[in-house]
């Protein structure tokens, strides 16, 4: 029997555990032990389900609250678990996004794809940009490419920062007013350091293919509209939205994965403190003083934690992992009486650009974004603090951060000045968001090359090839495939996946 120790109980670690369980169920001689330093599973996925004093329930995601519908990993696992029917989309009838400008809310113009305009009239009439900025953005249609790629080259060969790309194609105001809060906010990164190739390589591909980002997005929009016309939704089909979750929040899939993998093989509240490899075997020392013996180790932890663990067994890998910076953030959940929220609630989110110099980087109106997330008569809001632009704010106490978020919601949205939350909870994510800086993919390629030379070692998590929930899940599954191949085990599902790719 081959045994694998998995370090980390987020969706990457649980994805690895569940895949090993599937391998065992298929008749392969393999087992696992998963250790998680926190008392709960889920990592950056944490759904708080709380009761309102007057009845009803809040379903509040403190970390990730959604995944991209077009990415298939979560759907695939949900089908394996028999919970695909529990997935839910956003309430798109209330779908609006606002940007803070000079302390006021300006609706994002219709036709914006990421940060590029694809409709003339909404762009011409929006108050989001000045007229010089609008004209500068239009110049994207005629500005030549900086360089033409040689045959076989990709975005990775021509990486640059998001700030560099957006400013040279669309101008500084486009970056400051929309690209920075939108792209930087989603990825928890600073655009001046953020790698385009590692996060949005299609932008560089568009520039090469179309000579313009606007033309590239126009082409993409036409294709989407053609597909919708060609394949209209069936009357009884579940509405397809850009983002998806589960009716009981993302924690639901975490719990079902843990159940299916086997909770008897999962230990929480126990940290891995050291690794040792000798004679082809691995030893994992735990915070309890115990030592687990294993044939392989999968490290599905934050980059800074992975660096510390791997330092003694593969220092070259540790050096590279140590170059991946991570930022901290906090999420504040507040619920108010509807009477204390006398504003239009037909929107999903508000983005606050860094140039506004506010601590609150964004707000989600969860009771309008998702169905059944708050009791009737309550408004559920989610505020974001910290990130690369303001790490100092996180030095405040929990009570101070809750009051800061409440005060800024009063100023920005129109929550009544004297309103007090019926429900409040704060989630702190220390070093929780890896920064994909320029050259990130080259570093990851080298990490994987070195990792391949160390039998029984695999890294997983959101620090390497995608920060989204499906990316993290797939990273755990890839880590299992690596160690199982070294055991001489090839799963049928991996063979099917290879055929699909090739």
VEXTORSE-363812 format. One line per 3 residues: number of its first residue (from 1); their letters; for each residue x, y, z of C-alpha. Coordinates in pm, whole numbers, plus 50000, padded with zeros to 5 digits. Each point is the difference from the previous one (the first is absolute). Example, Ala and Ser with C-alpha at 12.3 -4.5 7.8 and 13.67 -1.06 7.14 Angstrom:
<recs>
1	AS	51230:49550:50780 | 50137:50344:49934 $
</recs>
This chain:
<recs>
1	XXX	50000:50000:50000 | 50143:50338:49893 | 49927:50285:50239 $
4	XXX	49986:50374:49925 | 50002:50280:50257 | 49813:50311:49885 $
7	XXX	50087:50324:50178 | 49717:50252:49979 | 49622:49965:50013 $
10	XXX	49891:50264:49751 | 49836:49906:49673 | 50339:49903:49850 $
13	XXX	50078:49757:50282 | 49647:49861:50004 | 50008:49966:49622 $
16	XXX	50312:49788:50044 | 49844:49794:50279 | 49682:49933:49808 $
19	XXX	50196:49891:49692 | 50208:49757:50208 | 49676:49861:50141 $
22	XXX	49869:49950:49645 | 50324:49818:49915 | 49957:49774:50303 $
25	XXX	49636:49933:49908 | 50121:49903:49651 | 50210:49726:50160 $
28	XXX	50341:50166:50026 | 50208:49944:50315 | 50024:50360:50116 $
31	XXX	49882:50196:50306 | 50047:50346:50152 | 50013:50201:50318 $
34	XXX	49910:50370:49976 | 50114:50244:50268 | 49867:50354:50035 $
37	XXX	50134:50251:50251 | 49662:50171:50050 | 49712:49836:50181 $
40	XXX	49784:50032:49689 | 50038:49888:49640 | 49971:50224:49696 $
43	XXX	50295:50237:50013 | 49893:50321:49825 | 49650:49857:49959 $
46	XXX	49796:50065:50313 | 49622:50027:50001 | 49853:50124:50325 $
49	XXX	49640:49889:50050 | 49847:50208:50278 | 49653:50049:50142 $
52	XXX	49827:50336:50020 | 49853:50078:50345 | 49656:50049:49841 $
55	XXX	50019:49682:49795 | 50154:49901:49669 | 50354:49922:49898 $
58	XXX	50299:50185:49856 | 50223:49815:49754 | 50317:50208:49987 $
61	XXX	50321:49911:49816 | 50299:50159:50168 | 50256:49904:49734 $
64	XXX	49929:49894:49645 | 49627:50020:49932 | 49994:49873:49641 $
67	XXX	50180:49831:49715 | 49998:50068:49629 | 49722:49797:49842 $
70	XXX	50205:49934:49685 | 50270:49820:50201 | 49895:49638:50028 $
73	XXX	50189:49856:50300 | 49743:50079:50270 | 49709:49890:49778 $
76	XXX	50179:49670:49931 | 50062:49930:50368 | 49646:50107:50088 $
79	XXX	49866:49741:49755 | 50225:49731:50150 | 49866:50092:50345 $
82	XXX	49639:50008:49881 | 49953:50365:50099 | 49998:50171:49661 $
85	XXX	49633:50081:50052 | 50097:50208:50304 | 50195:50247:49786 $
88	XXX	49852:50345:49956 | 50070:50299:49780 | 49988:50368:50084 $
91	XXX	49682:50207:49982 | 50075:50168:49670 | 49677:50201:49998 $
94	XXX	50169:50219:50265 | 50343:49992:49836 | 50164:50341:50009 $
97	XXX	50346:50113:50103 | 50090:50347:50122 | 50336:50174:50012 $
100	XXX	50079:50264:50261 | 50103:50330:49842 | 50058:50310:50213 $
103	XXX	49801:49837:50279 | 49697:49928:49777 | 49879:49679:49840 $
106	XXX	50020:49981:49620 | 49848:49701:49825 | 50240:49797:49788 $
109	XXX	49909:50076:49637 | 49816:49736:49802 | 50226:49815:49758 $
112	XXX	50313:50008:50216 | 50190:49671:49974 | 50257:49991:50278 $
115	XXX	50113:50361:49954 | 49952:50046:49622 | 49694:50171:49847 $
118	XXX	49807:49815:49730 | 49699:50234:49967 | 50032:50361:49881 $
121	XXX	49701:50179:50155 | 50040:49870:50360 | 50368:50086:49982 $
124	XXX	49935:50348:49860 | 49742:50083:50267 | 50159:49850:50311 $
127	XXX	50126:50229:50276 | 50261:49745:50097 | 50266:50141:49765 $
130	XXX	50095:50349:49889 | 49975:50083:49628 | 50380:49995:49958 $
133	XXX	50000:49652:50155 | 49724:49881:49764 | 50195:50125:49700 $
136	XXX	50317:49840:50131 | 49824:49666:50036 | 49874:50027:49642 $
139	XXX	50362:50029:49884 | 50038:49631:50084 | 49842:49939:49660 $
142	XXX	50295:50157:49819 | 50301:49968:50232 | 50234:49741:49846 $
145	XXX	50124:49695:50185 | 50319:50057:50196 | 50147:49683:49853 $
148	XXX	49891:49719:49771 | 50057:49657:50146 | 50221:49754:49821 $
151	XXX	49836:49671:49892 | 49938:49774:50300 | 50030:50277:50258 $
154	XXX	49729:50045:50262 | 49891:50255:50259 | 50249:49846:50242 $
157	XXX	50287:50106:49770 | 49875:50361:50007 | 49877:50040:50357 $
160	XXX	49943:50348:50140 | 49806:50153:50285 | 49628:50071:49979 $
163	XXX	50078:50367:50060 | 50243:50005:49708 | 49754:49837:49758 $
166	XXX	49695:50204:50095 | 50181:50335:50005 | 50171:49951:49663 $
169	XXX	49682:49871:49831 | 49722:50195:50176 | 50156:50275:50210 $
172	XXX	50057:50078:50366 | 49642:50095:50085 | 49870:49667:49872 $
175	XXX	50240:49828:50239 | 49922:50222:50299 | 49622:50009:49964 $
178	XXX	49916:49643:49900 | 50284:49757:49924 | 50170:50047:50339 $
181	XXX	49693:49949:50222 | 49855:49727:49777 | 50301:49787:49908 $
184	XXX	50204:50088:50307 | 49700:49944:50227 | 49911:49658:49859 $
187	XXX	50359:49879:50026 | 50094:50187:50316 | 50301:50140:49815 $
190	XXX	50166:50329:49909 | 49982:50053:49620 | 50346:50155:49992 $
193	XXX	50149:49661:50095 | 49731:49763:49873 | 50095:49763:49717 $
196	XXX	49770:50012:49696 | 50129:49666:49870 | 49917:49823:50328 $
199	XXX	49656:50157:50050 | 49852:50125:49672 | 50216:49866:49715 $
202	XXX	49712:50043:49755 | 50056:50378:50016 | 50346:49964:49849 $
205	XXX	49861:49744:49753 | 49731:50250:49896 | 50255:50271:49937 $
208	XXX	50197:49768:49774 | 49700:49862:49812 | 49789:50313:49966 $
211	XXX	50253:50280:50051 | 49761:50147:50258 | 49840:49895:50328 $
214	XXX	49672:50168:49906 | 49984:49811:49670 | 50082:49679:50184 $
217	XXX	49718:50048:50250 | 49758:50099:49721 | 50079:49673:49825 $
220	XXX	49952:49810:50326 | 49666:50172:50063 | 49874:49914:49651 $
223	XXX	50092:49636:50051 | 49815:49987:50331 | 49690:50156:49843 $
226	XXX	50015:49758:49706 | 50024:49703:50237 | 49703:50125:50203 $
229	XXX	49794:50037:49681 | 50106:49659:49870 | 49947:49818:50331 $
232	XXX	49721:50181:50189 | 49941:49874:50355 | 49735:49733:50040 $
235	XXX	49688:50120:50181 | 50060:49763:50293 | 50380:50046:50013 $
238	XXX	50177:50149:50299 | 50097:50362:49916 | 50367:50021:49907 $
241	XXX	50177:50288:50170 | 50361:50116:49991 | 50057:49890:50361 $
244	XXX	49874:49695:50186 | 49985:49880:50360 | 49787:49763:50207 $
247	XXX	49670:50071:50171 | 50168:49969:50341 | 50320:50180:49894 $
250	XXX	50335:49863:49889 | 50060:49825:50332 | 49738:49750:49885 $
253	XXX	50230:49844:49739 | 50290:50000:50249 | 49795:49802:50251 $
256	XXX	49874:49753:49740 | 50355:49942:49869 | 50122:49933:50354 $
259	XXX	49715:49755:50058 | 50071:49817:49674 | 50378:49989:50055 $
262	XXX	49952:49861:50351 | 50008:50214:50312 | 50169:49719:50188 $
265	XXX	50312:50077:49792 | 49985:50376:50070 | 50150:50171:50305 $
268	XXX	49929:50364:50083 | 50167:50226:50255 | 50334:49833:49927 $
271	XXX	50282:50166:49805 | 50285:49844:49806 | 50322:50153:50133 $
274	XXX	50277:49818:49814 | 50070:49763:49712 | 50275:49744:49964 $
277	XXX	50082:49765:49715 | 50227:49698:50035 | 50036:49675:49807 $
280	XXX	49706:50087:49775 | 49761:50052:50294 | 49856:50317:50147 $
283	XXX	49954:50102:50362 | 49762:50281:50098 | 50039:50142:50350 $
286	XXX	49681:50142:50151 | 49943:50272:50259 | 49894:49725:50242 $
289	XXX	50346:49844:49976 | 49875:49704:49800 | 50181:49891:49684 $
292	XXX	49804:49869:49702 | 50176:49769:49757 | 49903:50021:49633 $
295	XXX	50094:49904:49647 | 49912:50349:49876 | 49913:50345:50129 $
298	XXX	49770:50255:49838 | 50040:50355:50136 | 49674:50186:49936 $
301	XXX	50076:50305:50213 | 50073:50370:49953 | 50325:50083:49821 $
304	XXX	50170:50124:50318 | 49901:49682:50186 | 50111:49778:49712 $
307	XXX	50336:50179:49987 | 50068:49930:50368 | 49903:49633:49972 $
310	XXX	50195:49921:49685 | 50314:50192:50102 | 50167:49700:50163 $
313	XXX	49934:49751:49718 | 50015:50211:49683 | 50161:50339:50065 $
316	XXX	50000:50100:49632 | 49623:49958:49989 | 49967:50193:50327 $
319	XXX	50204:50288:49856 | 49762:50030:49705 | 49680:49960:50202 $
322	XXX	50135:50268:50232 | 49997:50250:49712 | 49618:49983:49982 $
325	XXX	49880:50287:50220 | 49666:49978:50183 | 49772:50276:50125 $
328	XXX	49752:50001:50287 | 49640:50115:50001 | 49681:49999:50202 $
331	XXX	49635:49948:49915 | 49729:50163:50211 | 49644:49865:49985 $
334	XXX	49722:50229:50123 | 49622:49952:49998 | 49760:50289:50056 $
337	XXX	49627:50049:50028 | 49860:50082:49658 | 49854:50319:50149 $
340	XXX	50357:50115:50075 | 50097:49954:49634 | 49783:50248:49803 $
343	XXX	50194:49963:49676 | 49944:49826:49668 | 50103:49639:50051 $
346	XXX	50012:49893:49636 | 50375:49947:49988 | 50265:49741:50083 $
349	XXX	50318:50191:50069 | 50189:50323:50053 | 50367:50046:49917 $
352	XXX	50214:50269:50161 | 50307:50106:49797 | 50322:50061:50189 $
355	XXX	49996:50363:49883 | 49695:50052:50222 | 50223:49929:50303 $
358	XXX	49737:49805:50192 | 50064:49706:50229 | 49696:49814:49868 $
361	XXX	50116:49853:49668 | 49663:49859:49900 | 49651:49898:50109 $
364	XXX	49775:49711:49896 | 49625:50011:50059 | 49968:49630:50077 $
367	XXX	49622:50004:50053 | 49957:50129:49643 | 50283:49802:49841 $
370	XXX	49894:49652:50118 | 49661:49847:50076 | 49897:49933:50361 $
373	XXX	50312:50132:50173 | 49815:50210:50260 | 49665:49992:50181 $
376	XXX	49714:50212:49867 | 50033:50360:50111 | 50379:49983:50030 $
379	XXX	50277:50130:49771 | 50327:49803:49995 | 50317:50188:49903 $
382	XXX	50360:49889:49961 | 50287:50249:50020 | 50365:49950:49910 $
385	XXX	50302:50154:50176 | 50376:49970:49960 | 50171:49849:49701 $
388	XXX	50324:50132:49852 | 49883:50361:50001 | 49943:50020:50378 $
391	XXX	50154:49738:50226 | 50017:50243:50293 | 49621:50008:50046 $
394	XXX	50013:49636:50113 | 50180:50105:50319 | 49663:50120:50130 $
397	XXX	49796:49782:50233 | 49702:49802:49877 | 49758:50249:50154 $
400	XXX	50185:50290:49836 | 49988:49833:49658 | 49629:49925:50033 $
403	XXX	49930:50362:50093 | 50224:50126:49718 | 49809:49791:49747 $
406	XXX	49664:50111:50144 | 50097:50368:49990 | 50115:49983:49641 $
409	XXX	49683:49817:49898 | 49808:50288:50156 | 50201:50250:49793 $
412	XXX	50002:49811:49670 | 49676:49807:49982 | 49752:50180:50220 $
415	XXX	49969:49771:50301 | 49845:50215:50275 | 50252:50174:50224 $
418	XXX	49865:49846:50319 | 49945:49653:49853 | 50149:49715:50198 $
421	XXX	50057:49655:49848 | 49772:49714:50096 | 50286:49765:49912 $
424	XXX	50370:50075:49966 | 50297:49777:49938 | 50358:50058:49892 $
427	XXX	50231:49761:49818 | 50374:50067:49993 | 50214:49843:49729 $
430	XXX	50362:50036:50107 | 50234:49951:49703 | 49708:49845:49820 $
433	XXX	50031:50146:49649 | 50307:49915:49789 | 50124:50272:49768 $
436	XXX	50068:49888:49644 | 50277:50246:49920 | 50162:50042:49658 $
439	XXX	50189:49683:49910 | 49775:49783:50220 | 49949:49728:49739 $
442	XXX	50374:49964:49947 | 50045:49950:50374 | 49719:49744:50013 $
445	XXX	50146:49811:49702 | 50331:49975:50185 | 49829:49895:50325 $
448	XXX	49822:49720:49813 | 50322:49895:49825 | 50178:49968:50334 $
451	XXX	49699:49835:50162 | 49996:49732:49729 | 50350:49898:50110 $
454	XXX	49888:49938:50360 | 49800:49676:50015 | 49705:50015:50235 $
457	XXX	49978:50379:50023 | 49727:50217:49847 | 49887:50357:50064 $
460	XXX	49641:50118:49963 | 49791:50308:50075 | 49923:50341:49857 $
463	XXX	50361:50122:50000 | 50092:49844:49667 | 49759:49979:49705 $
466	XXX	49685:50189:50087 | 49846:50157:50309 | 49640:49899:49927 $
469	XXX	49816:49718:50175 | 50002:49766:49695 | 50372:50065:49946 $
472	XXX	50082:49911:50361 | 49788:49685:49980 | 50175:49889:49681 $
475	XXX	50341:50066:50154 | 49926:49747:50272 | 49888:49745:49744 $
478	XXX	50313:50058:49788 | 50215:49946:50309 | 49836:49662:50055 $
481	XXX	50055:49903:49637 | 50370:50078:50038 | 50055:49778:50304 $
484	XXX	49775:49720:49874 | 50196:49984:49673 | 50315:49957:50208 $
487	XXX	49826:49709:50174 | 49922:49852:49660 | 49629:50080:50033 $
490	XXX	49812:50163:49713 | 49634:50077:50063 | 49739:49952:49731 $
493	XXX	49879:50358:50055 | 50351:50131:49926 | 50011:49802:49676 $
496	XXX	49663:50148:49897 | 50122:50351:50088 | 50319:49958:49795 $
499	XXX	49797:49888:49697 | 49769:50301:50041 | 50297:50241:50009 $
502	X	50188:49844:49709 $
</recs>
